Amino acid sequence: MSVLPQNAPDKIEQVSITFKSGVPVAVNGTEKNAAGIVRELNQIGGRNGVGLIDLVENRLVGIKSRGVYEAPGMTILYAAHRAVEQLTLDRDLMHLRDRLSPEVAEMVYYGFWYSAKMDAFLAFIREAQKPVSGTVVLNLYKGNITVQSRSSENSLYDEGLATMEGGGAYNQSDATAFAPHCIDSTH
């Protein structure tokens, strides 16, 4: 499915992915179902050397095994999804998601889809993903993925407020209440 990164084209290929409530719904502006999205991203990522995974795993039975996988489409979706989450989820929710993700991944890996714990996780995921809507443009180049742009109507990012450059609306001295040891030069 994939070429080795060193055999991928010597030019960047851009791909655009649109999400609604955390679910991918379009690639390069064309709406598709989940299978269609993965198929198209497998082709795009595969020709760019994206998604070749070589790791040593811990099996349920207690032994280690080497796994070599090709997952170009899912690797691209993961990067794109994270980019939209960065715009639309607050820090505390992202931290909770990061703590729960290994639990969800382990349950999927072990096949525990039909359990009360998994139902609870899926309810959390559905709720947490409600604001995760937007479009991400990624650059693919020789096995690498970088974000070219991202946008969302639910974006929590405000460049005018958050800039650390001169002229922004944020006054850095306001941070003294949160981090006085970082601001006070007498310590």
C-alpha positions as CSV (number, residue, x, y, z in Angstrom):
1,M,0.0,0.0,0.0
2,S,2.9,2.4,0.7
3,V,6.2,3.3,-0.8
4,L,9.2,3.8,1.5
5,P,9.7,7.5,2.4
6,Q,12.9,7.7,0.5
7,N,11.1,6.6,-2.7
8,A,8.2,9.0,-2.3
9,P,8.0,12.1,-4.6
10,D,10.4,15.0,-4.1
11,K,7.5,17.4,-3.7
12,I,4.9,18.2,-1.1
13,E,1.4,17.0,-1.6
14,Q,-1.4,18.8,0.2
15,V,-4.5,17.1,1.5
16,S,-7.6,18.8,3.1
17,I,-9.8,17.0,5.6
18,T,-13.0,18.3,7.1
19,F,-14.5,17.1,10.4
20,K,-17.9,17.5,11.9
21,S,-18.2,16.7,15.7
22,G,-14.9,14.8,15.5
23,V,-15.9,12.7,12.5
24,P,-14.1,13.1,9.1
25,V,-16.7,13.9,6.4
26,A,-14.7,15.1,3.4
27,V,-11.3,14.9,1.7
28,N,-10.2,17.7,-0.6
29,G,-13.6,19.2,-0.4
30,T,-15.4,16.0,-1.5
31,E,-17.8,14.4,1.0
32,K,-17.3,10.7,1.5
33,N,-18.3,8.0,3.9
34,A,-15.8,6.7,6.4
35,A,-14.6,3.8,4.2
36,G,-14.2,6.1,1.2
37,I,-12.2,8.6,3.3
38,V,-9.8,5.9,4.5
39,R,-9.4,4.4,1.0
40,E,-8.6,7.8,-0.5
41,L,-6.2,8.7,2.3
42,N,-4.5,5.3,2.0
43,Q,-3.8,6.1,-1.6
44,I,-2.6,9.7,-0.9
45,G,-0.6,8.8,2.1
46,G,0.8,5.6,0.6
47,R,2.3,7.3,-2.4
48,N,4.0,9.8,0.0
49,G,5.5,7.2,2.4
50,V,3.2,8.1,5.3
51,G,2.0,5.6,7.9
52,L,4.7,2.9,7.9
53,I,4.8,1.7,11.5
54,D,7.4,-0.6,13.0
55,L,7.1,-1.3,16.7
56,V,7.5,-3.9,19.4
57,E,4.2,-4.7,21.1
58,N,3.2,-6.3,24.4
59,R,0.6,-9.1,23.6
60,L,-2.2,-10.0,25.9
61,V,-0.6,-13.4,26.6
62,G,2.5,-11.6,28.0
63,I,5.0,-11.9,25.1
64,K,6.5,-9.2,23.0
65,S,6.1,-9.3,19.3
66,R,7.3,-7.1,16.4
67,G,4.5,-5.5,14.4
68,V,5.0,-3.8,11.1
69,Y,1.9,-2.1,9.8
70,E,0.9,0.1,6.9
71,A,-1.7,2.7,8.0
72,P,-1.4,5.8,5.8
73,G,-5.0,6.8,5.9
74,M,-5.4,6.5,9.7
75,T,-2.0,8.2,10.3
76,I,-3.2,11.2,8.3
77,L,-6.6,11.2,10.0
78,Y,-5.0,11.1,13.4
79,A,-2.7,14.1,12.6
80,A,-5.7,16.1,11.1
81,H,-8.0,15.3,14.0
82,R,-5.4,16.4,16.5
83,A,-5.0,19.7,14.6
84,V,-8.7,20.5,14.8
85,E,-8.8,19.4,18.5
86,Q,-6.0,21.9,19.3
87,L,-8.3,24.7,18.0
88,T,-11.6,23.6,19.5
89,L,-10.9,21.8,22.9
90,D,-9.8,23.5,26.1
91,R,-6.7,22.3,27.9
92,D,-8.5,20.5,30.7
93,L,-10.6,18.4,28.3
94,M,-7.6,17.6,26.2
95,H,-5.7,16.5,29.3
96,L,-8.5,14.2,30.3
97,R,-8.8,12.8,26.8
98,D,-5.0,12.1,26.9
99,R,-5.3,10.2,30.2
100,L,-8.3,8.1,28.9
101,S,-6.9,7.4,25.4
102,P,-4.6,4.5,26.5
103,E,-7.6,2.9,28.3
104,V,-9.8,3.1,25.2
105,A,-7.0,1.9,22.9
106,E,-6.3,-1.1,25.2
107,M,-10.0,-2.0,25.3
108,V,-10.2,-1.9,21.4
109,Y,-6.9,-3.9,21.1
110,Y,-8.3,-6.6,23.4
111,G,-11.7,-6.6,21.7
112,F,-13.8,-5.3,24.6
113,W,-16.2,-3.4,22.5
114,Y,-19.4,-4.6,24.3
115,S,-18.9,-3.6,27.9
116,A,-20.3,-1.0,30.3
117,K,-16.8,0.6,30.5
118,M,-16.6,0.9,26.8
119,D,-20.1,2.4,26.6
120,A,-19.0,5.0,29.2
121,F,-15.9,5.8,27.2
122,L,-17.9,6.2,24.0
123,A,-20.4,8.5,25.7
124,F,-17.5,10.7,26.9
125,I,-15.9,10.7,23.4
126,R,-19.2,11.7,21.7
127,E,-19.7,14.5,24.1
128,A,-16.1,15.7,24.1
129,Q,-16.0,15.7,20.2
130,K,-19.1,17.9,19.7
131,P,-17.1,21.1,19.1
132,V,-14.4,19.3,17.0
133,S,-15.5,20.6,13.6
134,G,-13.3,22.3,11.0
135,T,-10.9,21.8,8.1
136,V,-7.2,21.0,8.2
137,V,-4.8,21.2,5.3
138,L,-1.8,19.0,5.7
139,N,1.5,18.8,3.8
140,L,2.7,15.3,3.1
141,Y,6.4,14.9,2.2
142,K,8.5,11.7,2.3
143,G,6.7,10.1,5.3
144,N,6.2,13.4,7.2
145,I,3.0,15.3,7.9
146,T,3.0,19.0,8.8
147,V,0.0,21.3,9.3
148,Q,-0.3,23.9,6.6
149,S,-3.5,25.5,8.0
150,R,-6.5,24.7,10.2
151,S,-9.8,26.5,10.7
152,S,-13.0,26.0,12.7
153,E,-16.1,28.0,13.5
154,N,-15.6,26.6,17.1
155,S,-12.0,27.8,17.4
156,L,-11.0,28.9,20.9
157,Y,-7.8,30.5,19.4
158,D,-7.8,34.3,19.1
159,E,-4.5,35.6,17.6
160,G,-5.3,39.1,18.7
161,L,-5.7,38.1,22.3
162,A,-3.0,35.4,22.5
163,T,-0.1,37.0,20.7
164,M,3.1,37.4,22.6
165,E,4.2,40.1,20.1
166,G,3.6,43.8,20.7
167,G,0.1,45.2,20.1
168,G,-1.9,42.3,21.3
169,A,-4.9,42.7,23.6
170,Y,-3.3,40.6,26.3
171,N,-1.3,42.4,29.0
172,Q,1.4,40.0,30.2
173,S,1.5,41.6,33.7
174,D,-2.0,40.1,34.2
175,A,-0.3,36.8,34.6
176,T,1.3,37.7,38.0
177,A,-1.7,36.3,39.8
178,F,-1.2,32.9,38.1
179,A,2.6,32.7,38.1
180,P,4.1,35.3,40.4
181,H,7.4,33.4,40.7
182,C,7.8,33.7,36.9
183,I,7.2,37.4,36.8
184,D,8.8,38.7,40.0
185,S,12.5,39.3,39.2
186,T,13.4,39.5,43.0
187,H,13.2,35.6,43.3
